[in-house]
Amino acid sequence: WAIGKTEAILRRDEIIPREKFKNGDRVRAYVLDVRRENKGPQVFLSRTCPEFMAKLFTQEVPEIYDGIVKIMGVARDPGSKAKIAVKTDDMTIDPVGACVGTRGARVGAVVNELHGEKMDIIVWSEDPAKFVAAALSPADVKSVTLLPGSTKACRVIVPDDQLSLAIGKEGQNARLAAKLTGYKIDIKPESEA
C-alpha cells in the first residue's frame, strides 16, 4: 500500500478474514509500527488489532472523542465477534446507548467497516464480579465468585438453559469475556452448583 510517497505494509494476518482488496481501494487501518529502513520508513498496518476497533468507535462516537465516555477494554475475534467495555463518570449519559447511537447508527458504521463483526458493548465496572457478569452477556449470570489467591480467576454460575449461551459457539463468548476482563472464568450450570 502507498501512503503518499511512503510504503505501508498490511500483512495477511492483519487483515480481517475473507477481506479482499483491489488496486486503488481506500483502506482504513491502524498504524501498528513505523520502522526506519535504508529505503525509507516502513509503516506496518493492522485491521485486526483491538486498537483499530477502539479508534473506529472514537471516530463514530462524539462522547468517546470528547472523553465523556471512555473505552476500558476491547477483545476481538476479527471478522467474527468482539466485546468492548465502556464507562462514563457523567450519570446523565448511558455509555452503551452513546456507542449504539440512534437506531444503531454509530455501532452500525463500525460493524460495516469490520465486515459484519458482531459486537457486545458492555458497561465497565470496578467491581470484578459485576464486570465478569456483564462481559458474559448476552447470557444471564446467577453469581460470580472470585477465587482466593493471587491468580485472577472466578467461578460463574448460570441457569442451566443459559450455559451454552454463556460459553458461546466453540467457547467464543467465554474466551472473549476472559480476554476482556483479564480473569480466568470457570462457568458452571446451576444444577452442578
C-alpha positions as CSV (number, residue, x, y, z in Angstrom):
1,W,0.0,0.0,0.0
2,A,1.1,3.6,-0.6
3,I,0.6,6.5,1.8
4,G,1.8,9.4,-0.2
5,K,5.4,8.5,-1.0
6,T,5.7,6.1,1.9
7,E,5.1,2.4,1.6
8,A,2.8,0.7,4.1
9,I,2.6,-3.0,4.8
10,L,-0.7,-4.7,5.7
11,R,0.2,-8.3,6.3
12,R,-2.3,-11.1,5.6
13,D,-2.6,-11.9,9.3
14,E,-3.5,-8.3,10.0
15,I,-6.5,-8.4,7.5
16,I,-10.0,-9.4,8.7
17,P,-10.7,-12.9,7.4
18,R,-12.4,-13.0,3.9
19,E,-11.4,-9.4,3.1
20,K,-10.4,-8.8,-0.4
21,F,-8.8,-5.6,-1.7
22,K,-8.2,-4.4,-5.2
23,N,-5.7,-1.9,-6.5
24,G,-6.9,1.6,-5.8
25,D,-9.2,0.7,-2.9
26,R,-9.2,3.1,0.1
27,V,-8.4,1.1,3.2
28,R,-8.7,2.2,6.8
29,A,-6.2,0.7,9.2
30,Y,-4.4,1.2,12.5
31,V,-0.7,2.1,12.4
32,L,1.0,-0.7,14.4
33,D,4.6,0.3,13.9
34,V,6.9,2.6,12.0
35,R,10.5,1.4,11.4
36,R,13.4,3.3,9.8
37,E,14.8,1.3,6.9
38,N,17.6,2.0,4.4
39,K,15.0,2.6,1.7
40,G,12.9,4.9,4.0
41,P,10.4,4.5,6.7
42,Q,8.3,1.3,6.7
43,V,4.8,1.6,8.1
44,F,3.1,-1.5,9.4
45,L,-0.7,-1.5,9.5
46,S,-3.4,-3.7,11.1
47,R,-7.2,-4.1,10.7
48,T,-7.4,-6.9,13.3
49,C,-5.9,-5.3,16.4
50,P,-8.2,-4.2,19.2
51,E,-6.9,-0.6,18.9
52,F,-8.3,-0.4,15.4
53,M,-11.8,-1.1,16.7
54,A,-11.3,1.4,19.5
55,K,-10.2,4.1,17.1
56,L,-13.3,3.4,14.9
57,F,-15.5,4.0,17.9
58,T,-13.6,7.2,18.7
59,Q,-14.4,8.5,15.2
60,E,-18.0,7.5,15.3
61,V,-19.0,8.4,18.9
62,P,-18.5,12.1,19.8
63,E,-18.8,11.3,23.5
64,I,-15.7,9.0,23.2
65,Y,-13.8,11.6,21.1
66,D,-14.6,14.2,23.8
67,G,-13.5,11.9,26.6
68,I,-17.0,11.8,28.2
69,V,-17.2,8.1,27.5
70,K,-14.0,6.0,27.9
71,I,-13.2,2.7,26.3
72,M,-11.8,0.5,29.1
73,G,-11.1,-2.6,27.0
74,V,-11.6,-4.4,23.7
75,A,-11.5,-8.1,22.9
76,R,-11.9,-9.4,19.4
77,D,-12.0,-12.4,17.2
78,P,-11.5,-10.4,14.0
79,G,-14.3,-10.8,11.5
80,S,-16.5,-12.8,13.9
81,K,-17.2,-11.2,17.3
82,A,-16.0,-8.5,19.6
83,K,-16.6,-7.2,23.1
84,I,-16.0,-3.6,24.1
85,A,-16.2,-2.2,27.7
86,V,-17.1,1.4,28.2
87,K,-17.7,3.7,31.1
88,T,-18.6,7.3,32.0
89,D,-18.4,9.4,35.1
90,D,-21.4,11.5,33.8
91,M,-24.5,10.0,35.3
92,T,-26.7,11.7,32.7
93,I,-25.1,9.7,29.9
94,D,-25.7,6.0,29.1
95,P,-22.3,4.8,27.7
96,V,-23.7,1.9,25.9
97,G,-26.5,4.0,24.3
98,A,-23.9,6.6,23.2
99,C,-22.0,3.8,21.4
100,V,-25.0,2.3,19.8
101,G,-26.5,5.6,18.6
102,T,-29.9,6.4,17.2
103,R,-31.3,3.2,15.7
104,G,-27.9,1.6,15.9
105,A,-26.3,4.1,13.5
106,R,-23.0,4.5,15.4
107,V,-22.3,0.9,16.1
108,G,-23.6,0.1,12.6
109,A,-20.9,2.2,11.0
110,V,-18.2,0.3,13.0
111,V,-19.8,-3.1,12.1
112,N,-19.9,-2.2,8.4
113,E,-16.2,-1.2,8.5
114,L,-15.4,-4.5,10.2
115,H,-17.5,-6.5,7.6
116,G,-20.3,-7.6,10.0
117,E,-18.3,-8.4,13.1
118,K,-20.9,-9.0,15.9
119,M,-20.4,-6.7,18.9
120,D,-21.3,-6.8,22.6
121,I,-21.0,-3.3,24.2
122,I,-20.9,-3.6,28.0
123,V,-20.6,-1.2,30.9
124,W,-17.2,-1.5,32.6
125,S,-17.3,-1.9,36.4
126,E,-14.6,-1.5,39.1
127,D,-16.2,-4.5,40.8
128,P,-14.6,-7.5,39.1
129,A,-17.7,-9.8,39.8
130,K,-20.0,-7.3,38.1
131,F,-17.6,-6.8,35.2
132,V,-17.3,-10.5,34.6
133,A,-21.1,-11.0,34.7
134,A,-21.5,-8.1,32.2
135,A,-18.8,-9.5,30.0
136,L,-20.6,-12.8,29.6
137,S,-23.6,-11.1,28.1
138,P,-25.9,-11.9,26.4
139,A,-26.1,-14.8,29.0
140,D,-27.8,-14.2,32.4
141,V,-25.4,-14.9,35.3
142,K,-26.7,-16.0,38.7
143,S,-23.4,-15.5,40.6
144,V,-19.7,-14.8,40.3
145,T,-17.3,-15.9,43.0
146,L,-13.8,-14.6,42.9
147,L,-11.4,-17.4,43.8
148,P,-8.9,-16.7,46.5
149,G,-5.2,-16.3,45.8
150,S,-3.1,-14.1,43.6
151,T,-4.5,-15.6,40.3
152,K,-7.2,-13.7,38.7
153,A,-9.8,-16.5,38.5
154,C,-13.5,-16.8,39.2
155,R,-16.3,-19.3,39.2
156,V,-19.6,-18.3,37.4
157,I,-22.9,-19.9,38.0
158,V,-25.5,-19.6,35.2
159,P,-29.0,-21.1,34.8
160,D,-28.9,-24.5,33.0
161,D,-30.6,-23.1,29.9
162,Q,-28.0,-20.3,29.7
163,L,-24.9,-22.5,29.8
164,S,-24.4,-22.8,26.0
165,L,-25.1,-19.0,25.6
166,A,-22.5,-18.1,28.3
167,I,-19.9,-20.4,26.7
168,G,-20.8,-19.5,23.1
169,K,-20.1,-21.2,19.9
170,E,-16.7,-23.1,20.2
171,G,-16.2,-21.3,23.6
172,Q,-16.0,-17.9,21.9
173,N,-18.2,-15.9,24.3
174,A,-16.3,-17.2,27.4
175,R,-12.9,-16.7,25.7
176,L,-13.7,-13.1,24.7
177,A,-15.1,-12.3,28.2
178,A,-11.9,-13.7,29.8
179,K,-9.7,-11.7,27.4
180,L,-11.7,-8.5,28.1
181,T,-11.7,-8.9,31.9
182,G,-8.3,-10.5,32.4
183,Y,-9.9,-13.2,34.5
184,K,-9.8,-17.0,34.0
185,I,-13.6,-17.9,34.0
186,D,-14.9,-21.2,35.1
187,I,-18.6,-21.5,34.1
188,K,-20.9,-24.0,35.8
189,P,-24.6,-24.7,35.4
190,E,-26.9,-24.1,38.4
191,S,-27.7,-27.8,38.6
192,E,-24.0,-28.6,39.3
193,A,-23.6,-25.8,41.8
